[in-house]
Amino acid sequence: MAMTVQDKISVQKASNTRINEIDFENLVFGKDFSDHMFECDFKNGSWQNPIIRPYGDLTISPSAKVFHYGQAVFEGMKAYKDDNGKVFLFRPDENQERINKSSKRLAIPEFPKELFFEALNKLLKLDEDWVKPGIGNSLYIRPFVIATQPGVSASPSDEYKFMIILSPVNVYYSGDVKVEIAEHYSRSANGGVGAAKAAGNYGAQFYPTNLARERGFQQVIWTDANEHKYLEEAGTMNVFFRINDTLITAPTSDRILDGITRKSIIALAERDGVPVEVRPVEVSELIEAAKNGSLKEIFGAGTAAVVSPVNAFGYKKEVYDLPSTAGGYSAKFKKALTDIQYNRSEDPFGWRYEI
Ligand SMILES: Cc1ncc(COP(=O)(O)O)c(C=O)c1O
């Protein structure tokens, strides 16, 4: 499909900032949004009318295809501010590539790379006061694409809207994280859309995750849809297991999101000489390791949650507690990652991108 961009980004500034209404000490993840947003439409075969304007509601036909067939994909990124007020992104080229990969899977036209970066830079410069310094503070960036063509025929839309909105955040999960290993429901299947950040992947997890919540778990660790035998990933995080001193994570596939935090942790582990195995992990191996004491840590990894240690996991009505993770791999990799993200350490892999 055509990927031409017809216009330069126009900018309509907000007359007032809302920043003083925000309680930055007590943010609820993804609740508040910055002053501006980016918007660009796909019509007649090309992306056009890119605009940055005050954050606000959209007017969309109730028959727009996104509401009926779920043609919607998104990304999750963060902007970090160092102690000198410089703003950085972390491996944004990966998000740019991934949203187009997701789009392709959902029959959505790809969004031009150059415009993606121009929009991000302009928007973040305009709203840079919304990025607060200090480890844990960041501005969550949500690029997304929705099908806007009116009409309820079940076919791909001819019209789309690409947007970027920004939300100030701090920690995602606080307190204990207990996960339940899926035995019945599935997140994705071979040949499906699991590897895409398709909106429907998330909506479909809410019901089984609610059931797990009723049993006292915050998250589900999904297993393969065929046999529920292999551990795959959590709702918004890839998962790592530490058995003795080896770090183990499942290989990505068309069922698992190719997480940027995951691949960064693998690179850091390899650099630091931590033994890493990327291979299918059987639930039975985890249970065995939990029972014989060789399971030292489980942690989730993702942009929103950064590195999130798991305190306990449930499987077939049994709960397995994990040892305290102080000083473990999760703390080590969280520090290594955030030091790079907040410009507190060298960046040997070239992951930082300055705005
Ligand atoms: C299903 C799923 N897995 C893993 C991740 C982690 O990916 P990343 O590290 O790129 O944020 C996310 C979050 O983006 C996710 O939604």
The ligand as a Gaussian input file, in Angstrom:
#p B3LYP/6-31G(d) Opt

LIG

0 1
 C        1.922000      -9.101000      25.717000
 C        3.152000      -8.340000      26.030000
 N        4.308000      -9.023000      26.214000
 C        5.454000      -8.385000      26.479000
 C        5.509000      -7.008000      26.580000
 C        6.809000      -6.336000      26.834000
 O        7.277000      -5.715000      25.670000
 P        8.233000      -4.443000      25.727000
 O        9.402000      -4.840000      26.543000
 O        8.598000      -4.186000      24.313000
 O        7.457000      -3.348000      26.347000
 C        4.338000      -6.264000      26.417000
 C        4.348000      -4.806000      26.542000
 O        4.604000      -4.108000      25.621000
 C        3.140000      -6.932000      26.110000
 O        2.009000      -6.262000      25.933000

